[in-house]
Amino acid sequence: MIDKNNTQSIPPSGVRGLHFIAIGGAAMHNLALALHNKGYLVTGSDDAIFEPSKSRLEKRGLLPAEEGWFPEKITTNIEAIILGMHAKADNPELLKAQELGLKIYSYPEFLYEQSKNKTRVVIGGSHGKTTITSMILHVMHYHNIEVDYMVGAQLEGFDTMVHLTENNDFIVLEGDEYLTSPIDLRPKFHLYQPNIALLSGIAWDHINVFPTFDNYVAQFRIFANQITRGGILVYNEEDQVVKSVAEETENPIRKIAYQTPSYSVENGTTLLNTPEGPMPIEVFGAHNLSNLAGAKWICQCMGIDEAQFYEAIANFKGASKRLEKIAESTGKVAYKDFAHSPSKVSATTKAVKAQYPDRKLVACLELHTYSSLNAAFLKEYEGALDTADVAVVFYSPDAVKIKQLDEVSQEQIAKAFNRKDLIIYTNPAEFKDFLFSQNLENSALLLMSSGNYGGLNFDEVKGLMN
């Protein structure tokens, strides 16, 4: 509860307060806001806090007075520490908490603590997690059904990426397979113990943590085996690795397979075939239609019937940064997408080309993540941009140095993608000059990155559509 005469939260009975080490992260600050809204007394520290985290924390009175780590903040008055992945194992606040014997939770551990008495719905997979979770939440919101949630993107109509209550029956969690915390090297989704789970697809990622494909797949087998007895696994049977994981688990659970539904594209509009006939929808691409099929089964497991699902999903526009339309004019359209792994890049490129088959597709990919800048992993990108009419790759040699990786050459990238007309840039200004020199009449521009091409202003890109 909140004391309306005081800006501080009054913590629930028995809770003296929670301290976040690395409060500025996208996930961490959203959890901090959610717990503040729930009535906890929240404090935190970080050595760097950027927008939008900074403004959002400041608005709720949760922004640390100064950046940095301050072990004197850690006292026995703190009920528990929530430790973010951004912190290091030798963080001075963490060391002080360990010295005092305080309870230390990782982000996913605390989410589990908050949801032990709820029906936990966990969406897992190498790709599609955010979109599927967003679709489910959109449908629930449309039908005024309150659920708790944690999702990896800001959604239209939702204030935060995390929402926690005492009363809601369901919690919907995006199940990330990356590591839990600096002192807990289990994948996050191993901590949730779902009652209902989904697996969308498995394509090798995070090679800095999972050095082999078999080691990576093993994490999903563990996930499937941790579904509660009598629970449900919804899985994409078109992905052969997912299918084998689902079929091989001996966990006594119900298994529901899904596949891409039939659809058509007419004049740039995707029509989903439903029992009531073709229905126009806002999202497009085979991968997003597959995501939609998975979301439909999950919603049905949560009490939404098929007709209710179709009614709600018709106006779903997509999650932030996932095939997000940033500008459009007659004969021109521009999208940006978070795609960076080979499977995502391939699926996204194919989706845009299928949606606009008669237009020139200019696809630009920034290699920005640890995996994508790893020389040994580059070969996984072969064919990923083949659907594009003009294919461009941008990467920053400085980013390679920052990540302490072996130097990657343009020749290695060209060989990996195996496309003779591939255009490669390492200089942000030269990439921008190329982009702004393009004649985009009757074209679709696709910008794929988890970064910003060394400082590209996406608002300026909108001007290319005029």
Protein Blocks (a to p, Z undefined) as FASTA:
>chain_A
ZZfkbcbdcddehiabdcdehjlbmklmmmmmmmmmnopacddddfbdcdfklmmmmmno
pacfbgcddfklpcfkbmbdcddfkbcfklmklmmmmmnopacddfklmmmmmmmmpccd
ddedjehklmmmmmmmmmmmmnopacddddfbdcehiabfbdcdfklmbdcddddfbdfb
lklccdfklmnopabdcdfbdcdehkllmmbfklmmmmmmmmmmmpcghiacdddfkbmk
lmmmmmmpccdcddddddddddddeehiacdddfkbpcddfbecjklmmmmmmmmmmmmm
nopafklmmmmmmmpgbjehiapafbdcehiacdddfbfbfklmmmmmmmmmmmmmmbcc
ddddddfbfklmpmklmmmmgoklmmpmbdcddddfklmmmnopacddfklmmmmnopak
lccdfbfklmmmmmmmpccehiacddddfbenooaafklmmmmmZZ
